[in-house]
Amino acid sequence: RVLEVMALVLKDEERPKVEALRARVEGELAGSMSAEQREFLNDITYTRFLRARGMNVDKAHSMLSASLAWREKESPASLVCQACVRRNRRSHTMRCIGRDFQGRPVFYSHFTGVENRDPDENAQHLVWMLENCFTNDPSLPQQYVWVVDFVGFGRQDLSPAIGKKSLQIFSDQYPERLGKVVILDSPLVFSGLWRILSAFIDSHTNSKVHFVSLSSRKPVFEELFDAELIELLESEISDARNPEVLRDKNWWASAKEPCPSRKHAELLQS
């Protein structure tokens, strides 16, 4: 298949809502808008927040205002996962390993080998990934695909705190970024946690979550990824299930553009 880039297309009927939201937000920031805010507040951002709130300008304004306050406090644009980069490169496993047929960044993560389960540092890692895998060019993809491999998932991972914190980041700070989540090989023990977490997920987002068994992954992967990415993904899935390989594996070596870890390759891949 040929790469078909999924860009953000602003519909004619959405344009007046985008302009109305822009006028309210930028009017409130008049004379005090920072360089980071000026870069962040573009058509892509306004459209994402409006779509997340059903094109309701008032609701989108409240959501975006709260996100701007969060960004001012946390400075996500300059954030780096300190746990992985500075202390222990085996802290987290989520990394970008390529792009799908639509040009969307593809993340892969697994639970084996993870050595840091702190909710706050897990959240920092998520922000590091999501903040740096997109540009302000509306002709480029604005959503991602995430293959979450549940190999190694156990009772130590049954933390509603981590799940809720992650969902909060996805929904409140990065609305409409998710294209698809492939939940691969999830165990029965996860079903109880999923019942808790799914109560916090709207139906639109829920429709993007797909549970896939190991035996049925092939057609799902072939629908989303080219042969080269499938080969890499299959290698990663195999390694994640091989304790001898995983013990010494540096999974950052498989990270591909636009993964922010590539800017720290000297530290992460040494």
N, C-alpha and C positions, 0 to 999 in steps of 0.2 A: 504493500500500500504506500501511496505517496503521502508525505507529511501535509496535513491540512491544518494550518494554524487557526486556533480558536481565539480570535481577538474579541475584545469587548466592543460590541456594536450598540451605540446609543440610538434607541428608537425615536422617531419623530415625536411621539406622544410623551416621551420621557423628558425631552429637552426643556419644556417650560418648568417642570418640577426641579430639574437640576439647577436651572437659573434662579429659581425661587429659593432653593436651599443655599446656593452660593451667596445670594444677596444677604440672607439672614446671618449666616456664619461669618462671612467676611466683613459685614457691616459691624458686627459685635467686636471683631478683632481690629477694626480700623485703627491704624497708627501704632499697633502693638504686635503685628504679625511677625513672627520670627522667620528666618530663612528656612528652617525645617518645616514649619507650618505652611509656608508658601509653596514648598515643593510637594508636600503631602496633599494639600487641598487642590485637587484637579478633577477633571471630569470623571476619571476612573473612580476616585474616592467617593464623590457625591453620588454617582450611579450605584455603587456597591451598597452604600448605606441606605439609599432610597429603596432599592430592591429588597433589601433585608427587612424593610418595614412596609412592604406592600405599596410603595410609592407615596406613602403618607409623609408629607413634608414636616409636620409637627413632630411625629415620632422619630423620623430620621434625624431631625435637628437635635432632639434630646440625646439620641444615641451617639451622634457624632460629637456633640459637645462633651459628653462623658469620655469619649475616646481621646479627644484632644487634651483633656485634663490628665488622663492616664499617660499619654505620650509626653506631656510636659514633665511629669513626675518621674517616669521610668527611662526616658530617652532611648527608645528601642532602636532608633536608626544607628546608634553607635554601640549597641549592646553586643557582647560576645559571650558565648557560653564558657564562663571561667572554669567550671568543673572539668570540661573536656580539654580546653586549650591550655590551661595553666596547671591543673593538678593531676588529672588522670584521664587519659584519652579514652579509657574504657568506661567512662561514666554513663554515657548514653549511646544509643545505636541509630537513632533517626538521622538519615543522611539522604541527599539527593543523588540518585544513580543514573539519571538521564531524563529523557522527555518521551511522552507518548506520541501517538499518531497526530494528535492535535497540537503538539508543541508544548503541552503542559509539563511543568517539572514533576518528576516522579520520585516520591520519597519511599524508602524502605526502612523498616525497623523490626527488631526482634527482641525477645525478653531474655534469651540466653546470653550470658556474658555481661549483662548490665551490672554495674557496680555502684550506681548511685540512684536511689529511689526517693530522694528528698523532693517533696512537692514543689517548693519554690525554685529549686535548681532545674527540675524537669521543665517547669514553665519557662524559665530563662532560655533553655535549649530550644523549645518550641518557637519562641519569639525570634531567636537568632536565625532559625531556619526560615520562618515565614516572612520576616522583614527583608531578607536579602535575596529572595529568589524571584522577585518581580521588578519590573521597571515601570516608569510612568508613560511608556509608549502604548497607546490604546490599540495599536496594530499587532501587539504581541500578546500571548496568552496571559490571562489574569487569574487563572485557577490552577490547582494542583491535584495530583492523584497520589494517594498514600496507600501502600501495601503494608498492612500491619500483620506481621507474622507472629502468631501466638505460641510458637515453639518456646518452651521454657517458662510459660506463664504458670504461676503457682499462687499459693496462699499469700506469699510475700507481696504479690502484685494486686491483691484484692483491697485496694485503697480507694474508697470513694473520694478522699481528699484530692488525690492526684487527678482522678477522672474529672471531678467537678471543676478543678482549677484549670485543667486543659480545655474543657468545654467552654468555660467562661472566656478564655483567651480567643478561641476560635470564633465564638458567636459575637462577643462584644467588641473585639479589637480588629478582627479580620473577617468581617461578614462577606459572604459570597465569594470567598477565596476557594472553598472546597469544591472540587469537581466530582471526585469519587473516592470512597474509601473501600478497599478490599480487605475484609477481615479474614485472614487466612488461617485455617486449622485451629479455630478457637475451641477450647475444651469446655466440657459441661460446667465446670466450676465458674466459668465466666458468665454464664447465663444469669445468675443472680445479680451480679454487679451490673450487667447490661440492663436489667429491668429497672434498676435504680437510676442509671445514667440516662436511659432513653426518655425518662419522664422530663428531662431538662432539654430535650432536643425537639425542635419543631418538625412538623411532618415533611416540609420541603427538604430539610437537611437529612432527615431519616431516610428519605427515598434515595439518597446518594450512598447509603451504607449497604454493602453487599457482603454477605457471609458466604465464603467459598471454602470447600473442603480441599485437602491436598489432591485427592483423586480427580476433582473436577476443575482444577485450576487452568489446565491447558487452553480450553476454548476462551476462557475469560482473558487470559494473557494475550492470546492471539488477536482478540478483538481490540485490545488497547495498545499493544506494544509491537515494535518491529523485532525481527529475528535476533539482532545484536543485543537489544535490551533484554529480551527473554533469556538468552544464553547467560547474560550476566546475572539476571535475577535468579535463574535456576541454580547457578553456582553459589550465590549468596544463601539461598534456601538450604542447599545441601550442606554448606559450611556451618550454618547455624544449628544443624542437627548432628554435627560431628564434634564431640568434645575435644578430641585430640587436635583437630584443626583449629577449633575456636579458641583453645587455650592460648595460642600464640598469634592468632589472627589480628591484624590491624585493619579493621573494616573501613577506616578512612581512606585507605588506598584505592577503594572502588568508587569513591565519591566523584561525581561528574559535574560539569557546569550545569546550573548556576549555584552549586552548593557553596555556601560561605566558608566552609572548612578549607577550601582550596587556597584561600588567602593565608592560611596558617599551616600549610603543608609541611613546612620545615619542623614545626613542633609536633604535629599530629601524625606524620608519616615517618618520623625518624626512628 
